[in-house]
Amino acid sequence: MLEELSDRFKLIEVAPVEGHGVLIQYLARLDGSGVEGAVMDRLLNAPSSVVSAAELRSLKGLKKFS
């Protein structure tokens, strides 16, 4: 899905969550406006055994430190 809906992405973390499976975090530059909704729809409509929760956070407005 990220290959289709983003300009680029990177796997940031894979960590076990006790009793809940695995937390997988990606950093992605999404491809255009309105794509956030498509990403969340696909994640939340995935079979329940695959995705139990999803969160999307914007990095817009954060300052870059050198």
MARBASE-895722 format. One record per residue (C-alpha): x, y, z; residue number from 0; residue in three letters; chain. Coordinates in nm, 2 decimals. Each point is the difference from the previous one (the first is absolute). Layout:
BEGIN
+--------+--------+--------+-----+------+------+
|      u |      v |      w | pos | code | unit |
+--------+--------+--------+-----+------+------+
|      X |      Y |      Z | NUM |  ALA |    A |
...
+--------+--------+--------+-----+------+------+
This chain:
BEGIN
+--------+--------+--------+-----+------+------+
|      u |      v |      w | pos | code | unit |
+--------+--------+--------+-----+------+------+
|   0.00 |   0.00 |   0.00 |   0 |  MET |    A |
|   0.28 |   0.25 |   0.08 |   1 |  LEU |    A |
|   0.16 |  -0.07 |  -0.33 |   2 |  GLU |    A |
|  -0.32 |   0.11 |  -0.17 |   3 |  GLU |    A |
|  -0.10 |   0.29 |   0.22 |   4 |  LEU |    A |
|   0.33 |   0.16 |   0.10 |   5 |  SER |    A |
|   0.29 |   0.17 |  -0.17 |   6 |  ASP |    A |
|   0.24 |  -0.18 |   0.24 |   7 |  ARG |    A |
|  -0.01 |  -0.18 |   0.33 |   8 |  PHE |    A |
|   0.23 |  -0.16 |   0.25 |   9 |  LYS |    A |
|  -0.06 |  -0.26 |   0.27 |  10 |  LEU |    A |
|   0.09 |   0.16 |   0.33 |  11 |  ILE |    A |
|  -0.08 |  -0.26 |   0.26 |  12 |  GLU |    A |
|  -0.13 |  -0.35 |   0.06 |  13 |  VAL |    A |
|  -0.07 |  -0.07 |   0.37 |  14 |  ALA |    A |
|  -0.20 |  -0.26 |   0.18 |  15 |  PRO |    A |
|  -0.31 |   0.12 |   0.20 |  16 |  VAL |    A |
|  -0.07 |  -0.23 |   0.29 |  17 |  GLU |    A |
|  -0.32 |  -0.19 |  -0.07 |  18 |  GLY |    A |
|  -0.08 |   0.20 |  -0.32 |  19 |  HIS |    A |
|   0.24 |  -0.12 |  -0.27 |  20 |  GLY |    A |
|   0.25 |   0.24 |  -0.16 |  21 |  VAL |    A |
|   0.02 |   0.38 |  -0.03 |  22 |  LEU |    A |
|   0.13 |   0.10 |  -0.35 |  23 |  ILE |    A |
|   0.09 |   0.36 |  -0.06 |  24 |  GLN |    A |
|   0.07 |   0.16 |  -0.34 |  25 |  TYR |    A |
|   0.11 |   0.35 |  -0.10 |  26 |  LEU |    A |
|  -0.16 |   0.09 |  -0.33 |  27 |  ALA |    A |
|  -0.04 |   0.29 |  -0.23 |  28 |  ARG |    A |
|  -0.35 |  -0.05 |  -0.14 |  29 |  LEU |    A |
|  -0.08 |   0.07 |  -0.36 |  30 |  ASP |    A |
|  -0.23 |   0.30 |  -0.02 |  31 |  GLY |    A |
|  -0.29 |   0.14 |   0.20 |  32 |  SER |    A |
|  -0.28 |  -0.22 |   0.11 |  33 |  GLY |    A |
|   0.22 |  -0.31 |   0.01 |  34 |  VAL |    A |
|  -0.01 |  -0.01 |   0.39 |  35 |  GLU |    A |
|  -0.36 |  -0.11 |  -0.02 |  36 |  GLY |    A |
|   0.08 |  -0.28 |  -0.25 |  37 |  ALA |    A |
|   0.28 |  -0.13 |   0.22 |  38 |  VAL |    A |
|  -0.21 |   0.00 |   0.31 |  39 |  MET |    A |
|  -0.30 |  -0.16 |  -0.19 |  40 |  ASP |    A |
|   0.22 |  -0.29 |  -0.12 |  41 |  ARG |    A |
|   0.16 |  -0.06 |   0.34 |  42 |  LEU |    A |
|  -0.32 |   0.01 |   0.19 |  43 |  LEU |    A |
|  -0.19 |  -0.22 |  -0.25 |  44 |  ASN |    A |
|   0.27 |  -0.26 |  -0.01 |  45 |  ALA |    A |
|  -0.09 |  -0.34 |   0.15 |  46 |  PRO |    A |
|  -0.01 |   0.04 |   0.38 |  47 |  SER |    A |
|   0.27 |  -0.27 |   0.04 |  48 |  SER |    A |
|   0.24 |   0.22 |  -0.20 |  49 |  VAL |    A |
|  -0.05 |   0.35 |   0.14 |  50 |  VAL |    A |
|  -0.16 |   0.06 |   0.35 |  51 |  SER |    A |
|   0.07 |   0.38 |   0.01 |  52 |  ALA |    A |
|   0.15 |   0.27 |  -0.22 |  53 |  ALA |    A |
|   0.11 |   0.36 |   0.06 |  54 |  GLU |    A |
|   0.12 |   0.27 |  -0.24 |  55 |  LEU |    A |
|   0.20 |   0.30 |   0.12 |  56 |  ARG |    A |
|   0.10 |   0.29 |  -0.21 |  57 |  SER |    A |
|   0.35 |   0.14 |   0.03 |  58 |  LEU |    A |
|  -0.10 |   0.33 |  -0.18 |  59 |  LYS |    A |
|   0.09 |   0.30 |   0.20 |  60 |  GLY |    A |
|   0.28 |  -0.17 |   0.19 |  61 |  LEU |    A |
|   0.33 |   0.18 |  -0.01 |  62 |  LYS |    A |
|   0.31 |  -0.18 |  -0.13 |  63 |  LYS |    A |
|   0.30 |   0.03 |   0.22 |  64 |  PHE |    A |
|   0.35 |  -0.01 |  -0.14 |  65 |  SER |    A |
+--------+--------+--------+-----+------+------+
